[in-house]
């Protein structure tokens, strides 16, 4: 997969499983990517959540996107960067995460934190071809 194919796969399969580290122990949770563009894949989380604290302490992650229909898994390993972009937060809440409107109205925009992965290493695995395909290094 090249960079464009990776982004297109993520656009079709916006939920991933994100692995972080907390006190030396792995933590995995499902995360939705509400914004995907040429700059990378952006995640939004509550500022007070454990995942936010973990990412601020150690931004290294591995993401695993899965397409059941394509029987294809895409893993991306890299570092997330914290974004300070209130306009992007507004866009995400207005278009993708409308359930967060009452939270933002009550607590303000600082209650949300954005993280983006813009470079890293991608690997694919297919149920059709179980051997892992050689890694593709991508840079956004």
C-alpha positions in Angstrom: 0.0 0.0 0.0 1.2 3.5 -0.7 0.3 6.6 1.3 -2.9 7.3 -0.7 -4.1 3.7 -0.4 -3.5 3.8 3.4 -5.5 7.0 3.8 -8.3 5.6 1.6 -8.4 2.3 3.6 -8.7 4.4 6.8 -11.5 6.5 5.3 -13.4 3.3 4.6 -12.6 1.8 8.0 -12.5 4.7 10.5 -12.5 2.6 13.7 -9.2 1.3 14.9 -7.8 -0.4 18.0 -5.2 1.9 19.6 -2.5 0.4 21.8 -0.8 2.7 24.3 1.3 2.1 27.4 0.4 2.9 30.9 3.0 2.3 33.7 4.7 -0.3 31.4 1.5 -2.2 30.8 -0.3 -2.2 27.4 -3.8 -0.6 27.0 -5.9 -1.1 23.9 -9.2 0.5 23.1 -11.4 1.2 20.0 -11.0 4.7 18.6 -12.7 6.4 15.7 -10.7 8.6 13.3 -13.0 11.6 12.8 -10.6 13.5 10.5 -8.4 12.0 7.7 -6.6 14.3 5.3 -3.2 14.7 3.6 -1.7 15.8 7.0 -2.5 12.4 8.6 -5.1 10.6 10.7 -6.6 12.7 13.6 -8.2 11.4 16.8 -10.3 13.3 19.4 -10.5 12.4 23.0 -11.6 13.9 26.3 -8.8 15.8 28.0 -9.5 14.1 31.3 -9.5 10.5 29.9 -6.8 7.9 30.6 -6.0 7.7 26.9 -5.2 11.4 26.8 -2.9 11.2 29.8 -1.2 8.1 28.4 -0.6 9.8 25.0 0.8 12.9 26.6 3.2 10.8 28.7 4.2 8.5 25.8 2.9 9.4 22.3 4.0 6.0 20.8 1.1 4.0 19.5 0.1 1.2 17.3 -3.2 1.4 15.5 -5.0 -1.6 14.0 -7.7 -1.0 11.3 -9.7 -4.0 10.1 -11.9 -4.5 7.1 -14.0 -7.6 7.4 -15.3 -7.4 3.8 -11.8 -7.0 2.4 -10.3 -9.4 5.0 -7.5 -7.0 5.4 -5.8 -5.6 8.5 -3.7 -2.4 8.5 -1.4 -1.7 11.4 0.3 1.7 11.8 3.0 2.3 14.3 4.3 5.7 15.1 4.0 8.7 17.4 0.9 10.9 17.8 1.3 14.6 18.0 -1.0 16.8 20.1 -2.8 19.4 18.0 -4.0 22.8 19.2 -6.7 23.5 16.6 -10.0 24.8 17.9 -11.4 25.1 14.4 -10.7 21.4 13.7 -12.4 20.5 17.0 -15.4 22.5 16.0 -15.5 20.8 12.6 -15.3 17.3 14.2 -18.0 18.0 16.7 -20.3 19.6 14.1 -19.9 16.9 11.5 -18.8 13.6 13.1 -19.1 13.7 16.9 -22.3 15.6 17.4 -22.9 13.6 20.7 -20.1 15.8 22.1 -22.0 19.1 21.6 -23.5 19.1 25.2 -20.1 18.3 26.7 -18.4 21.2 24.9 -21.3 23.6 25.7 -20.9 22.8 29.4 -17.1 22.5 29.7 -15.7 24.4 26.7 -13.4 23.4 23.8 -10.5 22.6 26.2 -12.3 19.5 27.3 -11.3 17.9 24.0 -7.8 17.1 22.9 -6.8 16.2 19.3 -3.9 13.9 18.3 -2.7 13.2 14.8 -0.4 10.6 13.4 1.4 12.0 10.4 4.2 9.6 9.9 5.1 6.0 10.9 5.4 2.5 9.6 2.4 0.6 8.1 2.0 -3.1 7.7 -0.8 -5.1 6.2 -2.1 -8.6 6.8 -4.7 -10.4 4.7 -6.9 -13.4 5.4 -6.4 -14.3 1.8 -2.6 -14.2 2.1 -1.8 -14.9 5.8 1.9 -14.0 5.5 2.5 -10.5 6.6 3.3 -8.2 3.6 6.5 -6.3 3.8 6.2 -3.0 5.8 5.6 0.2 3.9 7.1 3.3 5.4 4.9 6.2 4.9 5.3 9.9 5.6 2.4 12.4 5.4 
